Amino acid sequence: MRMPALFRGQQAEGAILLMAATFFWSTNFSAVRAMSGDIGPFTLSLIRWGLASLIVLAISWRIIRRDLATMRRNWKAMLLLSFTGIFIANAATFLGLRYSTALNAAILQSSGSLVVLLASLFIFGERATTRQIIAVTLSSIGVLVITARGSLQTIIDLDLNIGDLFLWLGVASYAVYTPLLRLRPNVHQISFLFANCALGTLMFVPLSALELAYWHVPTLSPPLVVVMLYTAIFPALISQFCFNRAVGLIGANRAGQFQQLTPAFGVIIAMATLGEVMHPYHVAGIALIACGLFLASRARKKPVAA
């Protein structure tokens, strides 16, 4: 029997990279929200992306130096990608988490794959296939089943506020960034990652300065240091590298589908660390997400050059 595309060649590599990215993203909401009263969202973003930039520069400066001229020639594309994929996506998400809940964040996250399809259509004229639309719909329903704990009333009673608007803006910005990755100049993945992180860091400087001037200077504590290091290395640096690489391998529309794994991984993490019990709605939701990913993997789509 022929194996589905998800488990073969570069499709398999792309799927593994995306699962790693979404796994670390799924830990990001709780880590950031736990420290929301100790450090401002813009200052945390500045520190974590700054740390990520320094780590990449320290281990790969020779590669980066080789590609600097090419990236300078393509500075408009580089700025646009950092603005959508780093600055707006993180600033809006972290700001939203100060006012919203993890439930709302997970539900709003489920709209990301749909926005990727729409962005691909309106920016590049790339139409989603019927199979991709069905796959996104199945996965989105799976996300809602998990986050609503199998109760329609939970969705009906959902309390939305200004934080949810910021959260959705963050989701939409990263969804637009996904198809825009085809504008990435022809440089090494590591060079692009460094420039992506470094430009995003610079964009946070003025907002962080205002935050420090009018809110308060954070007091360093062991938990805050751990959160800053963790979010810099895993949800920022590693996830960004994995996602960028995967989009080049399997295309934006398929890659966007994997964002639906975030709540599924959240359930697994909660079971492993908090002793939560697996319920039937968890099984149903994860099964729907898996069916959506499987269906998306069967669509024949020419990937963007990596």
N, C-alpha and C positions, 0 to 999 in steps of 0.2 A: 504494500500500500504506500502511495506517495505521501511523504511528510508535508504538512503545511509550510508555507513560506516562512512563517515565524521561527521555525526551527532549523533553517538552512542558511549557511554562508553569512553574508553581511546582514541579512535579515535577523539572524540569531544574535549576531554581535550588537546590532542596534537595539534589539529587545532587551538584552542583558544590561546594556548601558542605561536604557531608559528605566528599567526596574531599579537599578542602583540609584539613579537620580531621584525618582519618586519616593523611594524608601527614605532617603535622607530629608527630602522636602517634607515628608509626613511627620518627621520629628521636629520640624522647624517651628510650627505654630505654637506648640506647648512650651518649647524652650524660650521663645521670644516673649510670649505672653506672661510667663513666670517672672520675667525681669522688667516688665513694662513700667512698673512703678519706680525702678531704680535707675533707669537710663532712658533718655529720649530715643524715639525711633530713628531720627536722622543721625544722631551721634552713634548709635549702635550700627547703623548701616555704614557710616563712614569708617568705623573701626574694623568691621568685619571684612569689608571689601578692600580696605587698605592693607590689612594683614594678608588677605588672599593674594593681592598684587605683589607684596614683598616676598611671599613664599615662592611664587612662580618665578619672579626675577632672580632670586637667589640660586635656584636650581637650574635655570634655563637661560641665563643672560646672553650666552653666545648665540643661541638660536634667535632670540628676540632681536639682538643687534643686527643680525643678518636681514631681518624682515622689516626693519624700521622704515626704510625708504619707501617700500611698497605700501605700508600702512599710512604713511604721510600723504602719499599721492591719492589715497582713497579715504581721506579724513572725513568727508561728509557721510559716507556709509558707516564708518567706524563710530562717529558721533551718534548717528541715528540708532544703531544697534545698542550702544551703551545706554542711550536715553530710554529706549523702550524696554530692553531686557534687564537692565540693572537699576537705573534711577527710578523711573516711574513704578515699575513692578514692585520694587522693594519698599520705596517710600510710602506708596499707597497701602500696601499690605500691612506694614508695621504700624502705620498710623491707624488703620482700620482695626487692628487687633487691640488697640487701647480702648475701643468703645464697643466692639462686637464680641461674639462668643465663638468658641471652637466649632459648634454646630453650624452656625451661620457661615463660617469660613469654609467648612467642608462642602456645604450645599452650593455655595457660590463657586467654589473651585470646579464643580462638575460642569459648569458652563464653558470652561476653557476650551475644550475640544471642539465645541460648536463654533466658538469665535475663531478658532484656527481655520476651520473650513470656510467661514465667511470672509476672513482676511485674505486667504489664498484666492478666493473668487474675485474680490473687489480690487485687490492690489495687482495680482498677476493674471487674472482671468482663468484661473485653474478651477474647473468645476469638480465638485465632489461626486463620486460615483454613488449610485443608489445603495450599494453594499456599505460604503463608508457611512452614509447617513443612518442606515439601519443600525450599524455597529455603534455609532455614537449614541443613538437613542437608547439602545439596550444598556450600554455602560452607564449612561446618565440615570436611567431608572434604577440600576443597581446601586449607584451612589446614594440616591434618595432613599432607597429601602434601608440602607445601613445607617445613614445619618438620622433618619426619622424613626429608627428602631421599629420599622414595620408598621408605623401608625400614620395614617393620613392626617389625623387630627394634629399631629406635631407640625406638619407643614402648614396647615390652616392657621394654627396658633402662632406661627413664627413671628417674632417681634423684630422688625427691621428698623435700623437707625442710621445715622450718618456714617457710622463705622462700616456698615455693610456697603455703602456707596463707594467708600475708599477701597474696600476689599475687592469689589467687582472691578474697579478701575485697575487694580493691580493684576487681577486675572486677565482682563482684556488686553492690558499692555504687553504682558508676556505672550499672550496668544498672537498678537500682531508681530511681536519679535520673531516668533517661530518661522513663518514663511519668509520674513525679511532676511533670514540667515543666508539665503541664496545670494545676497548682495555682498557677503563676506569676501574680502580680497583673497587672492591666491597666495596665502601665507601658511606657515606651519600652524597646526591647531594650538600649540602652546603659545606662540606669538599672539595669535588672535585672542586667546584667553587672557593673557596679560593685559593687552590693550583694552579689552572689554572691561576688565576689573578696574584698571587704573583710571580710565576715563570716567567710569561710574563713580569711583571714589572722589575724584575732583568735583563732580557735580553735586556731591553731598556737602562739600566744604561750607558754602554760604548758609545753607539751611542748618547745619550743625552749629555754626557760629551763632546764629540767631537763637537757636534752642538753648545753647549754653549761657547766652547772655540774659535771656528772659525767663528761663525755667530754672534749672540748677545744674551744677557740675556734679556728675555721678561720683559716688564714693566707691572706690574699688573694694570688692569683697571677693572671697574665694568662689562663691557661686557665680558672681557676675563674670569673673575672669574665665571660668570654665565655659559659661554660655558663649562668651565672645570668641574664645578659641574654637569651640565646637562648631558654632555657626559659620565661622570663617573657613574652616577646613572642609567640613562635610556638606551642609546644605548650600554653601556658596561655591567654594572652589571645585570640589569633586562633582557635585551635581551639575554645575554649569558646564564643566568640561564634558561630562558624559552626555548631557543633553545636546550640546552643540555638535558633538561628533555623531550622535545618533541621527539627528536631523539630516546630516549629510549622507548618511547611509541609507535611510529608508524613506526620507521625504517628510515634509512638514505635517501633512494631514494625518499620516499614520502615527508620527511621533506625538502629536497633540492628544491622540487617543489614550496614551499611557498615563496622562495626568489623572485619569479616573482611578488609577490604582492607589492614590493617596489615602482615601478613607479605608480601603481594604488593608493597607499596611498599618494604618492607625489601629485597627482592631487587633491585628497580630501583635503589635507592640504592647498594647494595653493588656492583652492576655499574658504576655511574657513577663511584663514588669509590674503590673498592678493586680494580677490574679483574676482579671475579669473572665466571665464565662462566655463561651460561644453559644449564641442563640440561633434559632432557625432563621431569623431575618438576616443575621450575619451571613449564614450559608447561602441564602437566596440572593443577597446582594452581591456577594463575591462571585457566585456562579454567573449572574447576569453580566458583571464586568468582564469575567473571563470569556464568556460567549462573544461579547462585543469585540474584545481584542483578537480572538480567534477569527471572527468574521472579517475584521479589518485586515488581518494578515493574509487572507486569501485574495484580496484585491490586487490586481496587477497594476503596479504604479512604478514608473521610472524614477529612481531616487535622484536627488540633487547631488552633483559632484562633491565629494568630500574634500 
